[in-house]
């Protein structure tokens, strides 16, 4: 997903809000002005972080925030599992709940409000515009042997685990792998976070090899590339994964909440609208 001028301005303004260091901001602007045609927002932020280390040292520590939201969702895990299993279609319910979990994003959100997040669980029905995607998702899963979940945030991954449980119950022939971040970046999930919440009990955990809030193929280690290339079904969570993977001709299902103007305008929806979409050979199907 290419970086528009409005997106570039937003990326710059976020850095401007952090500091008035002239030299730092000059380098940030040079990176944005010199961006390649295929460079994405997650990649630009990855470059910004390297400049940040040069001027200010290591960035903000999100370890406590990650633990806070992992623990919050682990405390709700039993309740959510009961809600899922009592529903008419447990997999559909789990997918909607897992999408709500995408709210926990300290990169795209100006402010993460725990009360606002929990309030989103008051509406867990699959919308009519999701159902076409869901039918296609089921069809692909019926004939699949391998499934790759590309994870996003801590807390969210607890509900992803519940979704994988239902996926395996419905399609026991499927073997699941989960791709997480290769280093600490914002509140995104790493291998350690995945193990902490028990995601490794339902899926093989793979690192994307870098502290980057997205999935960039040419930066990934061989095992991660192999998992992406060979997966029969791919579900990518979050805006960063959509930005870095879409438009490459891969058949991918995406789930995320629209949390910034770029996504609200692209899909013509209000803020925090949940999307479940399918991209196949560069043809986006809603």
N, C-alpha and C positions, 0 to 999 in steps of 0.2 A: 504494500500500500504506500504510494508515493507521498512525500511530505508537501502539502500545499503551503502557500505563503502564509495563510492564517495559522496553520499548524506550526510553521517555523517561528512565527511571531510569538505564539504561545510558549514554545520551548524556550525562546530567549527570555521572555518576560518572567518565566519561572526562575531562571537563573538570576535575573535582575532583582527579583524579590528576596533572594538569599544574600546578595552582597552588592556593594558599590565599587568593588575593586576593579579599577579601570583595565588593568592588564588582563585579568581573568576574563572579563566580559569581552575584551577585544579578541581573545583566542576563541571564545565561544561563538562570537559573530563570524569569525573567519571559518570555523568549522561548518556553520550553517550555510554561509555564502558559497563554500566550496563543496557542498554535499553532492554526491553522485545521484544520477537519475533514479537508481534503484535503492538508495539508502532509505532506511525507515527510522521512525521516531525511536524505537528501542535501541537501534544502533547508535544514533546520535547521542542519546543519553549515556550510553556506554562510553562513548568518547568524552563526553562532558565529565564523567566521573574520573577519568584519568587526568584531565586537566585540574579538576578539583583537588585531587591528591597532591599534585605538584605545588599548588598554591596554599592549601589549607590542611593537608593531611587527610587521613581517613574520614569518610563521610559519616553521617548520622548512624548510630547503632540502633537497629530495629529489633534486636534479639528479645527484649522484654515485650514489645508490642506483638511480635510473632507468637511468643509463648502465651500472652494474654488471650489472643483470639483462638489459638489452637485449644487452649484450656476451656475457653467459653464454649466452643463447639463440641468438645469432648464431653462437657457436662450436659449438653443438649442431645448428645448422640443417641442415647436410649430412647428418649421421647420422639425424636425424629424418625428413628427406625420403626417404632410402633406406628407412627402416622403413615409411613411409607407402606408397611406391610398390611395395614388395614384398608388401604385405598383400593379402588377398582382396578387400577393399572399401576402396580408398584414401581415399575421402571419409569413410566411417564412422570409419576410423582417425584421420584428421586432426581430425575433430570431437571425438573423445575426448581426443586430445593437447591440443587447444586449450582444452578444459575444464580439464585438469590445470593449464594455465598460469594459470588464475584464482586459484591459490594465492597468487600474488605480490601480496598486498594489505596494504599498511601502514596501512590504515584499519580494516578489520574484524578483522584478526589482531592479537592481543596481541604475538605474536612471530613473525617470518618466519624460518624456519630453512631454509637452502639445502639441507642434507642431507635434511631431511624432504621438501622439494619434489622433489628429484631422485629420491627413493625412490618417489614416486607413479608414476613412469614404468615401474615394474615390472609394473603391471597396466593394460594399454591396450585391453582388450576392451570392446566395447559391451555393457552389461548388458541383460538381457531386458526390463526396464521402460523402457529407452531406445528399444527397437526400434519400438514403436508410433509414438512421436513421429518417429523417423527415417523411417518409411514415409510418414507424412504430409508431412514435410519434403521428401522426394524428389518426391512428387506435386505439391506446390506449385511446386517448382523446375522441374519438367518444362514447366510452362505459363507460367513467369515470364520477363519481359524485363528486370526490374530487381531488384536485391538490395541491401539496406542492412544492413551490419554495424555495430552500435553497440558501439564498443570500450570496454575498461576499462583494464587496467594495462600498464605497460611490461614487457618480457620476454614477457608473454602475447601481445602483438601480433605477435611474431615467428612464433609458432605459428599465430596467426590468418592470417598471410600464407600459410603452407603450406596451410591449410584452403581459402583462397580460390583458390589455384592448382588444387587438386583440384576445387573447385566449377566453375571455368571449363572445366576439361578435360572434365568430365562433362556440363556444360550450357553449351556455347559460345555460346548465344544470350543468355546473361545478362550484363548490364553491372553492375558492382559499385561501390558507394560505401561509404566507411567514415567514420563519424561519431566524432570525437575531442573531447576537452575543449578549451574555448576559452581556458584559462589554466592556470597551475601550481596543481595541487591534489593533495597527497599524491604517490603514485607513478603517478598516472593518465597516460595517453598524450595528448600534444598533437600538433598538426600537425608540429612540429619532430621529435618522437620518431618519428612515423609515417614521415617522410621519412628519418630516420637509419637505420631498419631496412629500408627499401625497400618499405614497404607501398604507397607511391604508384606502384610499378611494376605493381601488380595491381588497384588500386582508386583511384577518385577520392576525395580526402581533403576532408572538410568539418568545420568547427569548430562546436561547439554554442554558441559565443559567450560562454561564462562559465566561470570557474574553479569548477566545481561537479562533484562526483563522482556525477553522475546525469544524467538526460535529462528536463528539464522544458520542456514544449512552449511555454508562454507566455513563456519566457525565451530561446528560440532565435531566431537570425536567420532571415530569410525563406528563404534557400536551404536551411537545415537543415530547416525546417518542410516545405518543398516535397518534400525527399528522403524525409522520414518519411511524408508523406501519400501520395506517389505510388509508393513501393516496393511491388512485387508480393510480395516476401518480406522479412521483417525478422528478423534474428537479433541479440538483445541479450545481451551478455556481462556477468556479474557481478551481485552482490547489489544494488549501488546503482542500476543500470539497471532491475532488476526492481522495486525499491521505488518508483522514480519513474515507471515506465511501466505497471505492471500495474493491472488494474481499470478501464481507460479505454475498454474496448470495442474495442481494436485487435487485429488478428490478428498476434501476435508469438510467435516461438520464443525461448526463453531457455536459456542455458547458464551454469552457475555451480557452485562448490563451496559447500556449506553451512558457513559459518565462524563463526557465532555462534548463541547460544541461540534467538534469534527464528526463524531459518531451520531449525534442527534441530527445533524444536518444531512449526513450521508443516508441515513435510514428514515429521515423525516418522522421522528418520534420524540416524545418528551423525555426529559432526563430520567434515568433509572429504568427505562423500558428494557425488558429482557428480550434478547434475540436468540433464536435457534435457527441457524441457517446452514445451507449446504452449498459448497462451491465445487463445481466439477468442470474441469477443462476451461477455466476462466469464465464460466457462465454461472453467475450468482443466482441461486434459486431461493426465494423466500417462502 
